[in-house]
Amino acid sequence: MNQPFLDVKKISKIFHPGREVKVQALVDISLTFDRGEFVVISGPSGSGKTTLLNIMGGLDSPTAGDVFLDGERITGVEEKFLSRLRRDHIGFVFQAYNLIPVLTARENIEYVMQLQGRSRSECDRRTREVAEKLAIAELLDKLPGEMSGGQQQRVAVARAVASRPKLILADEPTANLDSKSAEGLMDMMQSLNQDERITIIFSSHDPLVIGKAKHSILLKDGQVTADEFPG
């Protein structure tokens, strides 16, 4: 039996917002994902979606449990290892875009590739390739403040994809978009998933996102209440 691409084993997370207060955000969650999946994690606000995504991406640590990416344990390891892992293998798309405001779209997209030490010509070629695929080639010399929300989110997706990560984690990527922009973004991410075989996992309560997923996970009160493969 092949090992899963991403393996979440008995993850729990407790936050302590006050001395006498604790909040159990995740409760004994176990999930597996194969390479190339297109997944949505849904559930009401406060269900633990973002916390789970952050733990799977090495941005947060669980209170208990382990996460394995491509057979390699990524929990309980040094921050230096996690920094390299995020730089080289994981792309992030955030609800608030998180573009660097003083950099052009081109510079934002190239940023991770430059950190990886890619050559100037490779950065330029890959940026143009991804920009064409995401229909943002005409935006490459614009600053984030000169773009609409939908355009900024496509640039954020391009930045996440350009370095050819194994995994993209997208936290509520359509939350600030109108329905037309959201549908266009999801169509583009489906194409990237199919063409480049990048595993993409969303957190979302948007019916559009949920409807396009091939693997659907439902959280409630920090627990998995459904793990399905619709359609």
N, C-alpha and C positions, 0 to 999 in steps of 0.2 A: 504494500500500500504506500502510495506517495505521500510525503509529508506535506501539510498545507503550506501555502505561501506565507500566510499570516495566521498565527496561532495565538489566541487570547485564552489564557488558562486561569480560571478562578480569580478574576480581578475584582478587588474591592477597593473603595476609596472613601476615606473619612476625612472631612474638613473640620477644623476647630476654629470657628469664627470668634469664639469667646472662651474665657477660662473654663466656664462650666457648661459650655455648649458644644455639641458635636453634631455634624450633619453627615449622614451616610449617603453619599452621592451615587455609589455603585455597590451592588451586592452580589458577590460570587458569580461574576459573568464569565462564561466560557463560549467562545465563538471561533470558527475557522473560516478562512477565505482562500480560494484558489487564485492562482495568477490570472490576471486578465479579467477579473470580475468587475461588474458595474453595480455597486451596492448603495442602498440608502439605509441609514439608521434614523428612524423617525420616533416621534413621541411628543407629549406636551412639554411646555417650558418647565425646566426643573427636573426633567426625567433622567438627565445624566448624559445626554448626547455629546455635548461639547467636551465634557470631562473624559469620556471614553475615547473620543477622537484624539484628544491631546495626549493621552497615555499611549495610544497606538503609535503616535508620531514621535514619542520621546520628548514631548514638551512638558510632561508632568509625570510624576511617579505614583504608582499605586501604593496603597497601604498594605495590600497583600496580593499575591498572584504574580504571574509572569506573562510577558509577551515575547514571541519569537517571530522574527522576520527572516524568511528564507532559511530557516533552521538555526538562526543565530539569536541568542537571548539579548534583548535590548532593555531589560529592566534590571535595576541593581548594578548598573555599570557606570564607569567614569563619565563625567560630562564631556571630556575630550572625545571619547568614543562616540557619544550621542551627537556632538556637533558635526563630526565627520559623516555620521550616518545621515543626518538631516540634510547636510550639504550635498551628498553624493547620491542618495537613494530615495529621498522623500520630498515631494513637492506639496506646498500648502497653498490653499486658496481660502481667504478669510472673508467674512461677511462685509467688513469695512475696507476691503481691497488691500490696505497696507502697502500701497505703492510709496516709494520715496519721492516726496513732492518736488524736490529740486532736480530730479533726474528725468530725462525724456523717457518716453515709452521704450525706445530702443535700449537706453541705458538700464532701465529697470529690468527688462527681459534678459539682458546680458550679465546682470550682476552675479548670479549664482555661478554661471559658467566661468566668469573671470576668477571667482574664488576657487574654482576647481583647477585653475591654471590652463584652461583651454586657450588655443592660439587665437590671435585676432581674426584671422580668416575663418576659422571654424565658428567663432562666436557670431560673426557677421552672416555667414551662410545659414546657420541654424536659426538665427533670429528672423531672417527673411523668409525662411521656409515655414516657420510657425506662424509668423504674421500673416502670410498668405492664407494659410489654412484657417485662421481665426478671423479673417477679413478685417485686419487692422493695419495693413501695410501703409495706408495713407496717414496713420497716426504716429508713426515711429519717431518723428521729430517733435511731437507735441509733449507738453508737460501734463501731468495728471489733472491740474486745475483747468486745463483747456478742453477736457473731455467730459462726456456725459457719464452717468453711473454705469450704464451698460458697457460703454467703451472701456472704462477703467477696469471693470471686472474681466473683460476679455484680455486686457493687457496682463492682469494678475494671473489668469489662466495660462497665458503664453509664458510668463516668467516661471510658473510651476512646471510646465511641460518641457521647456527648452533644453534643460540639462539632462533629459531622458531618464527621469527617476523610475524606480521600480513601482512606486506607490504615490498616488495623489490623494490627499485628505482635504476635503472641501467642507468648510463649516458654514452652513446656511448661505450658499453662494448666490441664491436668487432673492434673498430677503429684501434687498434694497432696489430691486429691478421691477420695471413694469412687465406686464405679462408677455408682451412681444419680445422684449429683450431677454427675459428669462427663458422663453422657448428657444430663441436663437442660441443662447449660451448652452443650453442642455443638448441641443442637436450637435453643436460643435464638440462638446465633451464626449458625446457618444461616438462621434467619428474618431476622435483621438484615441478613445478606448479600443475601438475596433482596429484602427490602422496601425497603432503603435503598441498595442497589447499592454498598455499601462493599466494597472489595477487602480480603480477610482472608487473611493468610499466617501459618500456625502453624509452629513447630518442635516436633516431638513424636516419641516412639517408642511412643505409646499406640495400640494397634490400633483403638480406637474412633475416634480422631481421623483416623487414616490411612484408615479405611473410609468416612468421610463426605466426604473431599476429592474435588474434581472435577479437581484437577491435583496430581500426586504427584511429588515430587523426592526422590531418595535420594542421600545423601552417604556417602562412605567415605574416611577419611584425607584429608579436605579436598577431595575431587574428586567431581564429579557422576557417579554410575554409572547413574542412570536418570532420565528426565524424561518422564513419561507422563500420559495423560488417561484414567484407568480409567472404565469404564462409559459 
